[in-house]
Amino acid sequence: MNRLKRLAACVAAAGLLATAGCAGAGTLGATDQTVTIAMVSNSQMTDARELSAKFEEANPDIKLRFITLSENQARAKITASTAMGGGEFDVVMISNYETPQWAQNGWLVNLSDYARQTPGYDEDDFIPSLKDSLSYEGNMYSVPFYGESSFLMYRKDLFEQAGIEMPRNPTWQQVADAAAKLDSPDMVGICLRGKPGWGEVLAPLDTVINTFGGRWYDDQWNAQLTSPEVVKAVEFYTNLVREHGEPNAPAAGFGECATQFAQGLAAMWYDATSAVSVLEDPQESNVVGKVGYAMAPTVEKPNSGWLYTWSLGIPVSSDKKDAAWKFISWMTDKNYIKLVGEELGWARVPPGSRLSTYEIPEYKEVSQAFGQVTLDSINGADPLKPTVEPVPYTGVQFLAIPEFQDLGTRVSQQINAAIAGQKSVREALEQSQQYAEVVGRSYQEKS
């Protein structure tokens, strides 16, 4: 906990808490019933803001104020505020990385207590793997807005024209071969994240490292980022995106790749299963009905997809906990999912959070191509055994340790430099190894 508080102070001192990108719903001058919500500016969250007037109509005594930030900004600001007990946010958008750690530190409100007292909320309807990942000592300390694993998205029409068959469980070599064949001046072979950030480029890259047989640490906390397996995985990923990936890959994250693929400018994209909300929406996508979905590509380790959820929690420092829960329960309830489908379109429903979503007739129809693959990907992810060889940490695309926010960010910057051609992969990993060794020694000293 002290490490995180020191990190939060450093983040604040570095000026990373700027509220660029903030936007409000309702008045900015807080009142006793103004609930301030910090969230990431992804498409599903934008939909929630669009529909939030419905909540205010039903709850006229509560006004909502949204602070929307990019993923990297949101992580920094929310972590700092929550760790320092600032009380500026009543609802925070976090994930299964932060939730168990912050619950153990006493920073979050036990939401199971609220859920059990809310008629019809049905806490047991959440997909079990997500529910477990957001729990501490049997109680949920944040609740999922949407859940995701990772899978491969590809243009069925282009593959058919080229005579390429995409299996349901492809290997990374098959993906690389297809990318090379389909790459053209008008169409990149594949989109892969290159933007720095432990939740940006490292999310897909860590799954590649895992399935190549690599790991961050051995079971004695010895750093392994210069091991042959990790070097091979990172060189593969870097070469693939440099040779057949999107323009300006070092600046491309989820949003940029979503735009590239939805506009019909990429033959494949490996990323989050939640991307279907964009790709299958006729208002957002030019490739509706043309996309095939396959499980996360593998090499040695099967079931290489990640497990992640954007979820909502209440900091203990909030003085509007009851009003905050009213909003959270509205945004994560079964009825909200139906509201999105009826108001905005069933393709824009937040996926991967509730089992009942996949039983709604309208959603079953629109999700025929991706629904089962999404569920299989989420259920197949194993944060407790993320690698081929044993490791002392949990988490698939992240390490569930407090230091990973800083360590992962530093390593991602090195990988980003390699993708940009500013240094070799081996140089990037040698520097990353030094960062990892410092963290590893701190755990070796504890044992």
N, C-alpha and C positions, 0 to 999 in steps of 0.2 A: 504493500500500500504506500509506503514511504517513497519507493521508487516512482510510482505513478504520480504522486503529488509533486515530486521534484521535476518529473517530466512535464507535468502540467504547468508548473511555474516557468520552466524554460520555454515552453511553447508560447506562453503569454508574453514573456520577455522578448521573444523573437518576432513578435508582431503577427503571429499566425492567427490571431483571434479577430482579424478584421471581418466585418460583417458585409463585405462586398457580396452582392448577389442576394441580399436579404430582401424579402418582400412581405408585406403584411396583409392580412385579411381582417377587416374591422379596424378600429382605431389603434394607433401606435401608443397612445397614452394609456398605460395599464390601469385597469380598475380592479376592484376586489374580485370580480368574476371574469377577468381576462386571462385565458389560458394561453400561455406562450409555448409554442411547439417548434422544436428544432428538428428539421428533417432534410434528407438528401433530395436533390432536385432531379430524380429519375422520373420517367414518364408516368408510372403508376402513382407516384406521390403528387404529381401535377394534377392527375385526375381527382385525387382526394381533395385537393384544395378547391378544384372546380365544383365539387359536390358539397363542400363544407357548408354552404348556405343552407342546405337541407337540415344539417345538424343545428345550426343557429335558429332556424325557424322552429324546430321542435324543442329547443332549449333557449328561450329568449333571455334567460338570466345569465347566459354564458356567451362571452365574445371570444373569438379565436384570433390569435396573432401568430402567423407563420414566419419562421426564419428558415429560408431555403438556401442551401449551400451545396457546392460541388462535394463529391465524396471525400476528397482529401481535406478540404476545409472543414467539412462537418465533423470528421473524426477528430481533428485537432481541437476545434472549439468545444464540442460536446464533452470530450475527455477532460479538458482543462476545467470546464465549468463544474462538472460532476465531481471530479476529484477534489476540487477546492471548496465544494459546498456553497457555490456562489448563489444558488437559488434563482438564477435568471430564467431557467427553463422549468416548465411544469411537466412537459412531455418531451422525451428525447428518442430519436431514432437511432438504435444501436443494432447489434447483431449477436450471433451466438459466440463471437469472440469475446466481446466485453461482458455479456450478461452474467455468466457464472462467476467470473473474477470480481466483478463489481458487487454482486450479491454477497460474496464471501467477505468483501471489505465493508459491507453495511451501507453501501451507497444507494441502493435501490429499494423501492417498496415491494413487499410481497404481493404480487397481483393475483395469486391463487385465492387469497382471502377475499378479494373483490369479486373474482370470477364466480366463485361458489355462491355468492349472494346476489348474483345478477340473473334473473329468470331468463332461461332460453339461451344463455351465452354458450354453454356446452364446451367447456375446456377440453373434454376428451375427444372432440371432433378434430382437433389439430393433428396433423400427421405425426405419428409417434416419434420419429427420429428428430423432428424439429422441436417438439415439445420437450424431449429429453435434453436437447442441446441448450434450451433456454431455462433450464431448471437448476436449482441448487437445493440440496437436501430435500428433494421431493416436491418443491414448490416452484412455480413459474415466477420469474422476476422481470420478464418482459414477454409480450405475446406477439406472434408473427403476423405481420401485414402481408408479406408474401414470402414463400420459400423457394429455394432453387438448388439445383445441382448444375452441372455443366454438360453440354452435349454438342455434337457437330451438326451444323445446319448447312445444307447444300442445295444447289439448284437442280431439281430433278430433271427439268427440261434440258439443261445444258449437258448433264451427265448422259442422258439418253441420246442426245445428238452426237456426242463424242464416243458413244459406245462404251462408257465406263459404268461398271456396276458398283454401287456403294452398299456394302453389307451393313447389317444392323450393328455389328460390333467390329468396326474397322481398326486397323493398326495405324500407327503414325506414319509408317512407310507408305501405306496405301494412300493416305491423305496427301503426303508430299508428292507422290507420283501424279496424283490427280491435279494437284495445284500446278505442277509444271506443265501438264498437258493443256490445261484450260486457261493458263495465263496468256493474256493478249494485250495489245495497246489500249483496248476499250474495257478490259475486264481483268481484275487481278485474280490470281488463283485462290487466295485465302486472305481473310482479315484476322489478325491476332493483335491483342493489346501490346503496346510498347510504352505507354505513358508511365512515368515513375509513380510509385505508391505501392504500399504493401497490399492494398486492396485493388490495385490496377494491374500492372504487368505481372506481379507475382502470383495473382490468383490463377490464371491459366498456366503460367510457367511452373508453379509448384506441382501441379498435377502431372505435368510432363516429367519433371524430375522424379516424382514418386514412381511413375510407371516404368521409367528407364532403370529403376533399381537404386536411385540416389536417395539421399536423406540429408538433413541439416546437421544432425548430430548422431553419433553412435550411442549405444545404451549407457556409455560412461560420460556423456556430455563432451566428447571430443568432436570439435567441428569437422565437418566432412565436405565443405563446399569446394574443395579442390580435388575431390576423389574422381577417378575416371568416369564413374557413372554420372555424376553431376556435370562434369565438363562436357561429356557427350550429349547430355540432355539439353544443356543451355546452348551449345554450339548448334544442335539441330534446330531448336526453336529460333535462334537468332538468324541462322542462314535461311530458314524457311520464310520468315517475315521480310528479310532484306531482299531475297531473290524473287519471291512471288507474292509478297504482301502489299498492303495498301500504301499509297503515297503518304509521306510524312508520318511513318509508323511510330517514331519516337514520341509523337504528340497524340497518338490515338489510344483512347480508352474505350469503355463500353459504349458510350454515346456516339463517338465518332464511327466506330465499327457498325453500330446499328444503322446509322445514316447511310454508310457506304453500301451495306448489304441490302437495305430496304429500297435503295434507289436503283438496284440492279447492277451494281458496279463491282460485285465480288461473287465468285463462284462458290465459295465456302466461308464459313465463319465458325470458329470454335469459341464458345462463350456460355453465358448463363442461360438456363432453361427459361428464365423469365423473359427472354427476348421475344418470345412468341407474342407478347402483348403489343409489340410494335410491328413485327413482321406479318402478322395475320390480320392487321387492322387496315381496311381499305383506305381510310383517311390518312394513314401514315406511310403505307408501303405500296411499292409498285410490283411486289413479287408475291402477292397473296395467292395461295393455291399452287405456287410453283416450288415450294420449299419442302425438302425431305429432311427428316430428323433421324440421327443415329446416335448411339451411345458414345460417351467420351472415348477417343482413340486410346489404344493401349500399346505397350511393348512387352514388358514382363508382368507387371501387376494388373490383374483384371479390375473392373469397377473403379476406374481412375477418376471419376467425376467428383467434384467438390460437394460440400454441404454448407449451405449458407442461408441465412434468413435476415431480411431487414425487419426489425421488430420494434415495438414501442414500449418504453418503460417510464417510470415516474421516479425522479430523484428524490431521496428522502428530504432534501432541502426545500422542496416545493411546499408552499403553504396553501395550495389549492388541490390537494390530492383527490378529493371526491369529484370535483369538476373535471380534473384531468382524466380520471378513470371513465367518466361519462363519455368523453371524447374518444378515448382509446377503445372502449367497448363498442362504440358506434363504428369506428373505422376498421375493426377486426372481426365484426360479427357476420354471421351468415347473411343477414339482411342487407349488409353493405355490398356483399358480392352480387346479390341479385339487383341491387340498385345500379351498380356499374353496368351490369349486363343490359338492363332495361333502358338506362339513360344514355350510355356511351357506346354500347356494343359488347357482345359476349366475348369477343377476342381480347378486349381490354380488361377483363376480369383479373385481379391479382391472383396469380397461379400458385400452386404448391403449398398452400397453408392449411386448408381444411379438406378433410376427406369428402365431406358432403358436396364440395364444389364439383367433383367429378361424377356426381349422380344427378346434377341438374340437366334435364333433357337438352335445353338450348346449348349449354356448354359442352355436353358430350358430343353434340353434332359438330360444333365448330372446332373441337379439339381432337377430332379423329386422328389427325396426322401426328399430333405431338403429345396428347394426353397421357397415354400409357408409357411412352418413352420418358416423359417427365417424372412420373411416379416411380418407374423402375430405377431411374437415375438417382432420385432422392433416397429411395429405400436401399439402394446398393452402396451408397457412400458409407464408409466406415471410419469416422474420426478417431476411433480407438486403435485402429490398425491401419494407418495411412500409407505405410511403406512396405517394401519387400522384406527388408531387414528390420530387426527390433529397434525401437527408438524410445527415448524417455519422455516424449511429449505426445500430446494429442492434437488433432486438427489436420484436415486434408490440405487446404490451400493456405493455411496459416498455422503457426505454432501457438498453442493456447497458453502463452506465458506473458506476463506484463511487459517484458522488454521487447516483444516482437513489434510493437508499433514503431519504435525507434530503429531496431535492428532491420526489420523488413523494409522500412523506408530507405535506409542507407544502402542496403543491398540492391533494392529496386533502382536506385539512382545509378549504380554501377552497371546493371544490366541495360538500363536505358542508354547509357553512354556506349555500350557495345553495339546496341541496335543502331545507334546513330553513326557508328563507324569511328567514334572518337578514341576507342581503345579496343584491344582484342578481348575475346571472351575470357581467355586465361588471365589477362591482366585484371579484368573486372572481378573475376572469382578469387584471385589472390588477395585483392583488397577486401572483398567480402569475407573471406576466410579470417582475416585479422579482426574484423568487427565481430564475427561469430565466436571467435576464440575468447574474446573478453567476456561475453555473456556466458559461454560455457564454463569458464573458470569460476564464475560466481556460483554456479550450481555445483561444481565439483567441491568447492570449499564448504558448502552446506552439508554435503553427504559424509 
